[in-house]
């Protein structure tokens, strides 16, 4: 069971709507919705508050065998202030490089949503040339993703227009592809360093 599934189950057991939980945490309802669909993670303060409000342990919420450490670092950025230079093909690349300037390697990642069984059937029967679910997911996700190698540690990096966030991987991402939550990530054909 993923973090989002556990959060939703605990919220429903506490007889709270997403709106009610968001009010108690002083976050938007859409933030709670993202957490429950594994499209985002609460910061450590919100995680503690969720644990107390819903009466579940942080260990329970986080122990799903995933690759990410929950010690995420999030910092505000202004994406427009970055310039493409060197190997950077976009402002997102330049922002990722600024977060880990001393990394040995930074791989841009290509994200693909893992489709449910129903979505797979519909994708291949009703719309075989379209890839509608994949296309809609890509349009809705305006973030860029990276894998940074620093010493013997690997970090999963997310860059949006407003923030840069990274977490250390608890298991090494070996090979060209790896999974985190409901997504599959593949290394792009170039590196920033």
C-alpha positions as CSV (number, residue, x, y, z in Angstrom):
1,X,0.0,0.0,0.0
2,X,1.4,3.4,-1.0
3,X,1.7,6.5,1.3
4,X,-1.3,8.1,-0.5
5,X,-3.5,5.0,0.0
6,X,-2.6,4.8,3.7
7,X,-3.3,8.5,4.1
8,X,-6.7,8.3,2.4
9,X,-7.7,5.2,4.4
10,X,-6.7,6.9,7.7
11,X,-8.5,10.1,6.8
12,X,-11.7,8.2,6.0
13,X,-11.4,6.2,9.2
14,X,-11.2,9.5,11.1
15,X,-14.4,10.6,9.3
16,X,-12.7,13.6,7.7
17,X,-13.1,15.0,4.2
18,X,-10.1,16.2,2.3
19,X,-11.4,19.7,2.9
20,X,-11.7,19.2,6.7
21,X,-8.2,17.7,6.9
22,X,-6.7,20.5,4.8
23,X,-8.3,23.1,7.1
24,X,-6.8,21.4,10.2
25,X,-3.4,21.3,8.5
26,X,-3.6,24.8,7.1
27,X,-2.9,23.6,3.5
28,X,-5.0,23.6,0.4
29,X,-7.5,20.8,-0.3
30,X,-5.6,20.1,-3.6
31,X,-2.4,19.5,-1.5
32,X,-4.2,16.7,0.4
33,X,-5.6,15.4,-2.9
34,X,-2.0,15.3,-4.4
35,X,-0.7,13.4,-1.3
36,X,-3.5,10.9,-1.5
37,X,-2.8,10.2,-5.2
38,X,1.0,10.0,-4.6
39,X,1.6,13.0,-6.7
40,X,3.2,14.9,-3.9
41,X,4.5,14.4,-0.3
42,X,3.9,16.5,2.8
43,X,6.8,18.2,4.4
44,X,8.0,16.8,7.8
45,X,5.9,19.3,9.8
46,X,2.7,18.3,8.0
47,X,3.6,14.7,8.2
48,X,3.9,15.0,12.0
49,X,0.5,16.8,12.1
50,X,-1.1,14.2,9.9
51,X,0.2,11.5,12.2
52,X,-1.3,13.2,15.3
53,X,-4.6,14.2,13.7
54,X,-5.3,10.8,12.2
55,X,-3.9,8.7,15.0
56,X,-1.4,6.7,12.9
57,X,2.3,6.5,13.3
58,X,4.7,8.1,10.9
59,X,6.4,4.7,10.4
60,X,3.1,3.2,9.3
61,X,2.5,6.0,6.7
62,X,6.0,5.8,5.3
63,X,6.9,2.1,5.4
64,X,5.9,1.0,1.9
65,X,9.2,-0.3,0.6
66,X,9.7,2.7,-1.6
67,X,13.0,4.1,-2.7
68,X,12.7,7.6,-1.3
69,X,13.8,8.8,2.1
70,X,11.2,11.0,3.6
71,X,13.7,13.6,4.6
72,X,12.8,15.9,1.7
73,X,14.5,19.2,1.2
74,X,12.3,21.8,-0.5
75,X,13.6,25.3,-1.5
76,X,11.8,28.1,-3.4
77,X,13.2,29.0,-6.8
78,X,12.3,31.4,-9.6
79,X,12.6,29.2,-12.7
80,X,12.8,32.2,-15.0
81,X,16.0,33.4,-13.3
82,X,17.9,30.4,-14.7
83,X,19.7,30.4,-18.1
84,X,20.5,27.5,-20.3
85,X,24.3,27.1,-20.4
86,X,26.8,24.3,-21.0
87,X,25.0,20.9,-21.2
88,X,21.7,22.4,-19.9
89,X,19.0,22.0,-22.4
90,X,16.4,23.9,-20.4
91,X,15.9,26.2,-17.4
92,X,14.8,23.2,-15.5
93,X,18.2,21.6,-16.2
94,X,20.0,24.8,-15.0
95,X,17.9,24.8,-11.8
96,X,18.8,21.2,-11.1
97,X,22.5,21.9,-11.6
98,X,22.2,24.8,-9.2
99,X,20.8,22.5,-6.5
100,X,23.7,20.0,-6.9
101,X,26.6,21.9,-8.3
102,X,29.1,19.5,-6.7
103,X,27.4,16.2,-7.9
104,X,29.5,13.7,-9.8
105,X,26.5,13.1,-12.2
106,X,23.1,14.5,-12.8
107,X,20.7,12.5,-15.1
108,X,17.6,14.1,-16.4
109,X,14.7,11.7,-16.1
110,X,11.7,10.9,-18.3
111,X,8.7,10.1,-16.1
112,X,5.8,7.9,-17.2
113,X,2.8,7.1,-15.1
114,X,2.2,3.5,-14.3
115,X,-1.3,2.8,-15.8
116,X,-3.9,0.8,-13.9
117,X,-5.2,-2.4,-15.6
118,X,-8.3,-0.6,-16.8
119,X,-6.3,2.3,-18.2
120,X,-4.0,-0.2,-20.0
121,X,-6.9,-2.0,-21.6
122,X,-8.5,1.3,-22.7
123,X,-5.1,2.7,-23.9
124,X,-4.5,-0.3,-26.2
125,X,-8.0,-1.1,-27.4
126,X,-9.9,2.2,-27.7
127,X,-6.9,4.5,-28.4
128,X,-3.9,2.5,-29.6
129,X,-2.3,5.3,-31.5
130,X,-3.2,8.1,-29.1
131,X,-1.8,7.2,-25.7
132,X,-4.4,9.5,-24.2
133,X,-3.9,8.6,-20.5
134,X,-0.1,9.1,-20.9
135,X,-0.6,12.3,-22.8
136,X,-3.0,13.8,-20.3
137,X,-0.7,12.8,-17.4
138,X,2.3,14.5,-19.2
139,X,0.3,17.7,-19.8
140,X,-0.8,17.9,-16.1
141,X,2.7,17.4,-14.8
142,X,4.7,20.5,-15.3
143,X,7.7,19.3,-13.3
144,X,11.1,18.0,-14.4
145,X,12.9,15.1,-12.6
146,X,16.5,14.3,-12.1
147,X,18.8,11.7,-10.5
148,X,21.8,13.3,-8.8
149,X,24.8,11.2,-7.8
150,X,26.9,12.7,-5.0
151,X,29.6,10.5,-3.5
152,X,27.9,7.2,-2.7
153,X,24.5,8.8,-2.4
154,X,21.8,9.2,-4.9
155,X,19.1,12.0,-4.8
156,X,15.8,12.2,-6.6
157,X,15.2,15.8,-7.6
158,X,12.0,17.5,-8.6
159,X,12.1,21.0,-10.3
160,X,8.9,23.0,-10.7
161,X,8.5,26.7,-11.6
162,X,8.3,27.6,-7.9
163,X,10.5,25.1,-6.0
164,X,13.3,22.6,-6.1
165,X,12.8,19.5,-3.9
166,X,15.1,16.5,-3.4
167,X,15.2,13.3,-1.3
168,X,17.9,10.8,-0.8
169,X,17.1,7.4,-2.3
170,X,17.1,4.6,0.2
171,X,18.0,2.0,-2.5
172,X,20.3,2.7,-5.4
173,X,18.6,3.3,-8.8
174,X,20.4,0.7,-10.9
175,X,20.2,0.6,-14.7
176,X,18.3,2.9,-16.9
177,X,14.8,2.6,-15.3
178,X,13.4,2.6,-11.8
179,X,10.0,3.1,-10.1
180,X,8.9,5.5,-7.4
181,X,5.3,5.4,-6.2
182,X,3.0,5.3,-9.3
183,X,5.7,6.4,-11.8
184,X,8.4,4.8,-13.9
185,X,11.5,6.9,-14.5
186,X,14.0,6.4,-17.3
187,X,17.4,8.2,-17.6
188,X,17.5,10.6,-20.6
189,X,20.1,10.2,-23.2
190,X,22.4,12.9,-21.8
191,X,23.8,14.1,-18.4
192,X,24.2,17.6,-17.0
193,X,27.6,16.7,-15.5
